[in-house]
Amino acid sequence: MKPFVYNVIPKERFVYRIKIEETGEYCKNGNNEPCECGTLGWANILMDNCKMKYPNKTLVLIKEKYNVKR
């Protein structure tokens, strides 16, 4: 476990998620969790996968802040 460093501002972390525009729900994976990833490159691959899964829906890629509790 890394020690806590004082006087350092924690870096903001972002996550990419895919939302179905018509329903406002997030696309789900096989474990019934929202599909999310940390980089734009993987988000584009995930978007292509979700387009095959939901062919008649409008999908939107969203970049959100990822809150990590210490």
C-alpha positions in Angstrom: 0.0 0.0 0.0 1.4 3.4 -0.9 1.7 6.0 1.8 -0.4 9.1 1.7 1.6 12.1 0.4 0.8 15.5 1.9 0.7 18.8 0.0 -0.1 17.0 -3.3 -3.3 17.8 -5.1 -4.9 14.5 -6.3 -5.3 14.3 -10.1 -8.8 14.2 -11.4 -9.7 11.0 -13.1 -12.2 10.6 -15.9 -14.1 7.6 -17.2 -15.9 7.2 -20.5 -19.4 5.7 -20.5 -22.0 5.1 -23.2 -25.5 6.2 -22.7 -28.7 5.3 -24.6 -30.1 8.7 -25.6 -33.8 7.6 -25.8 -33.9 6.0 -22.3 -31.1 7.9 -20.5 -29.7 4.6 -19.2 -26.1 3.4 -19.6 -25.2 0.5 -21.8 -24.7 -2.6 -19.7 -22.1 -5.4 -20.0 -22.5 -9.1 -19.3 -22.4 -8.5 -15.5 -25.2 -5.9 -15.7 -22.7 -3.1 -14.9 -22.4 0.1 -16.9 -19.8 -0.2 -19.8 -17.0 2.1 -19.0 -13.3 2.6 -19.8 -10.5 5.0 -19.0 -9.2 6.0 -22.4 -10.8 7.4 -25.5 -9.3 4.7 -27.7 -11.0 1.9 -25.8 -14.2 4.0 -25.6 -14.4 4.0 -29.4 -14.0 0.3 -29.5 -16.6 -0.1 -26.8 -18.9 2.2 -28.8 -18.7 0.0 -31.8 -19.5 -3.0 -29.7 -22.5 -1.3 -28.2 -23.7 -0.2 -31.6 -23.9 -3.9 -32.6 -25.7 -4.7 -29.4 -28.3 -1.9 -29.7 -28.6 -1.3 -33.5 -31.8 0.8 -33.4 -30.8 3.1 -30.5 -28.9 6.4 -30.5 -25.8 6.1 -28.4 -23.8 8.9 -26.8 -20.3 8.8 -25.5 -20.0 10.7 -22.2 -16.8 11.7 -20.3 -17.5 11.8 -16.5 -15.5 12.5 -13.4 -14.5 9.3 -11.7 -14.7 9.6 -7.9 -12.4 7.4 -5.9 -13.1 7.1 -2.2 -10.0 6.8 0.0 
